[in-house]
Amino acid sequence: MATAAAGSTRVNLFMPPRRQFDRRRALGVLAVVCLGGPFLRRTGAQATGATIHFYSPETNINNFGALKSEFDGFFASAGGHKFQPYSDRAAFEKALAGNAGLFLLSSWHYPQLAAKAAWQPRLIGQLREKSTQRHVLCAKQAVANVAALKGARVVSAGNTAFTLSLLADLLGPSQRTLITEQNILPVPKDMDALMTVDLGAAQAAVTTESGLDKLAKINPKQHQALVQLAKGPERLLPIIIAPTQPDAATQALLKVLTDMGRDAEGQQRLRLLGLDAFAPITDAQRNQLRK
């Protein structure tokens, strides 16, 4: 290696000045950061998905662990998103107040939210290409009319508060007091409610029209033994709400949910919620939610 003597000092002629070396190293690090930064952000966004929180008074799900496992398993290969179900309304609304992500809830529940201004309805559930459903009050043929149900046990797949609200519509102002909270028997699904009436453990059932249609296909004889005592109005199916300014992960999850109804495995999971697809909500449906 060539060197030159300068008094007692030996200088390496091929070594760049220290300041020049530090500058080159700094520029190299800056280049890595500039080029690698977007990649690192994309990787982080892909690894961290959004969460959809779920609560419904319209069904009495008895195995939230299995429900969460099914949805998480589906989301694992679709962005790493998570599904978080709740059995308690207060816990769900507390999460709504302190979390981002998406929230899947009943269209009956949404107008009651205290802080709904910060959230926008984005998707609505569909069943057989419809976004509404109708509830009916049915009983065995031996029950002559609604008045005969005074003090009778009524079975429903919805929780007590939701069922009493339905009965207020079904019975009307003059007869809404015929059935009280003590008369309501909650069960997990519409089919459970209809079977309970058939077995004689309850005198009437609040169910959806789709539940009755399913019974007609499975057990026509049992279906023929029932009479519809009252029919309620069309109600919107459950909705998904999002923050007014959703982040990238939340927008990605909205896309996954929108596409689930076109995928056999996705549709299989949605049927666990009584749905078979999600669709963008319309302005008319948004206005209906405000009523």
Beta strands, then each sheet from edge to edge (+ up, - down):
strand 1: 3-6
strand 2: 9-12
strand 3: 51-55
strand 4: 82-85
strand 5: 102-105
strand 6: 119-126
strand 7: 132-140
strand 8: 154-156
strand 9: 184-186
strand 10: 204-208
strand 11: 226-236
strand 12: 239-243
strand 13: 277-280
sheet 1: 1+ 2-
sheet 2: 4+ 3+ 5+ 12- 6+ 13-
sheet 3: 9+ 8+ 10+ 7- 11+
end
